[in-house]
Structure formats: structure tokens, C-alpha cells
Amino acid sequence: MTDSFPDRLSVDPRSPFHDASLLERPIGIRFNGRERHDVEEYCISEGWIRVAAGRALDRRGRPMTVKLKGAVEPFFVGADSDATPTS
């Protein structure tokens, strides 16, 4: 497995940006310096993440999402070099 991340990744299997082999390892997202555990999709170059908007569902039964903009840093959970945030 590689230790580099794609520019865009989604946990939704219907998305063209879904990569099942990469998602086998636990991935964490550091967004604006804080770790987030509810990220549905991210884009590093554009600087945004998508998170579920409460318990609201769209008409197809999928969670409604909100796009948040900021600094996105993906890391592998449990990797010693990436476990501590940089200050």
C-alpha cells in the first residue's frame, strides 16, 4: 500500500472518488488543526470537507451534507509520525 493520499476521496461507494483499497486502512482528517471523525468526502487542493448535516436525509435516503472550507490534512490513524498534530 502507498502512504500518499489522493487529492479527493469519498467514503460513499457510489462516488467516482471512492477507493475501497485505500479505505481499508483507518484514515483520519485534520481540518483547520482539529481531528474530525465525521468526514464523508474531502478535497485537499480545493480545501474543503463534506460532513453530515445532523440527521437530515435527502429524498433518496442519503444523509444531507454540508461543505466546510479550510485546511485539510489526511493521515493514517495509528501511524507514529502522523499521530501528533504539528504546531
MOMOBEL-V638850 format. One record per pair of residues at least 24 apart in sequence whose C-alpha atoms are under 10 Angstrom apart, sorted by sequence separation. I is the first residue (numbers start at 1). J is the second residue. D is the distance in whole Angstrom. If there is no record, write none. Layout:
i=I j=J d=D
i=I j=J d=D
//
This chain:
i=1 j=25 d=9
i=17 j=41 d=9
i=41 j=65 d=10
i=46 j=70 d=9
i=47 j=71 d=5
i=48 j=72 d=7
i=17 j=42 d=10
i=40 j=65 d=8
i=42 j=67 d=9
i=46 j=71 d=9
i=47 j=72 d=6
i=15 j=41 d=10
i=17 j=43 d=10
i=39 j=65 d=10
i=40 j=66 d=10
i=41 j=67 d=9
i=42 j=68 d=10
i=43 j=69 d=10
i=44 j=70 d=9
i=45 j=71 d=9
i=46 j=72 d=9
i=47 j=73 d=9
i=40 j=67 d=10
i=42 j=69 d=10
i=44 j=71 d=8
i=45 j=72 d=9
i=11 j=39 d=8
i=12 j=40 d=7
i=43 j=71 d=10
i=44 j=72 d=6
i=10 j=39 d=9
i=11 j=40 d=6
i=12 j=41 d=8
i=43 j=72 d=7
i=44 j=73 d=7
i=10 j=40 d=6
i=11 j=41 d=6
i=42 j=72 d=8
i=43 j=73 d=10
i=44 j=74 d=8
i=9 j=40 d=9
i=10 j=41 d=4
i=11 j=42 d=9
i=42 j=73 d=9
i=43 j=74 d=10
i=9 j=41 d=6
i=10 j=42 d=7
i=42 j=74 d=9
i=8 j=41 d=7
i=9 j=42 d=6
i=10 j=43 d=9
i=8 j=42 d=6
i=9 j=43 d=7
i=7 j=42 d=8
i=8 j=43 d=4
i=9 j=44 d=9
i=6 j=42 d=10
i=7 j=43 d=6
i=8 j=44 d=6
i=6 j=43 d=9
i=7 j=44 d=5
i=8 j=45 d=8
i=31 j=68 d=9
i=32 j=69 d=9
i=33 j=70 d=9
i=34 j=71 d=10
i=35 j=72 d=10
i=6 j=44 d=8
i=7 j=45 d=6
i=8 j=46 d=9
i=31 j=69 d=9
i=32 j=70 d=6
i=33 j=71 d=8
i=34 j=72 d=10
i=35 j=73 d=9
i=5 j=44 d=9
i=6 j=45 d=10
i=7 j=46 d=9
i=10 j=49 d=10
i=31 j=70 d=7
i=32 j=71 d=5
i=33 j=72 d=9
i=34 j=73 d=10
i=35 j=74 d=9
i=7 j=47 d=10
i=8 j=48 d=10
i=9 j=49 d=10
i=10 j=50 d=9
i=31 j=71 d=6
i=32 j=72 d=7
i=33 j=73 d=8
i=35 j=75 d=10
i=8 j=49 d=10
i=30 j=71 d=8
i=31 j=72 d=5
i=32 j=73 d=8
i=30 j=72 d=6
i=31 j=73 d=6
i=29 j=72 d=7
i=30 j=73 d=5
i=31 j=74 d=9
i=29 j=73 d=6
i=30 j=74 d=6
i=28 j=73 d=8
i=29 j=74 d=4
i=30 j=75 d=8
i=28 j=74 d=6
i=29 j=75 d=6
i=27 j=74 d=7
i=28 j=75 d=5
i=29 j=76 d=9
i=27 j=75 d=6
i=28 j=76 d=6
i=29 j=77 d=9
i=26 j=75 d=9
i=27 j=76 d=5
i=28 j=77 d=6
i=12 j=62 d=10
i=26 j=76 d=6
i=27 j=77 d=5
i=28 j=78 d=9
i=35 j=85 d=9
i=25 j=76 d=7
i=26 j=77 d=5
i=27 j=78 d=9
i=34 j=85 d=8
i=25 j=77 d=8
i=26 j=78 d=8
i=27 j=79 d=10
i=33 j=85 d=7
i=23 j=76 d=10
i=25 j=78 d=10
i=26 j=79 d=10
i=33 j=86 d=8
i=28 j=82 d=10
i=33 j=87 d=9
i=28 j=83 d=9
i=30 j=85 d=8
i=9 j=74 d=10
i=7 j=74 d=10
i=5 j=73 d=10
i=6 j=74 d=10
i=5 j=74 d=7
i=4 j=74 d=9
i=5 j=75 d=8
i=4 j=75 d=9
i=5 j=76 d=9
i=3 j=75 d=9
i=4 j=76 d=10
i=3 j=76 d=8
//
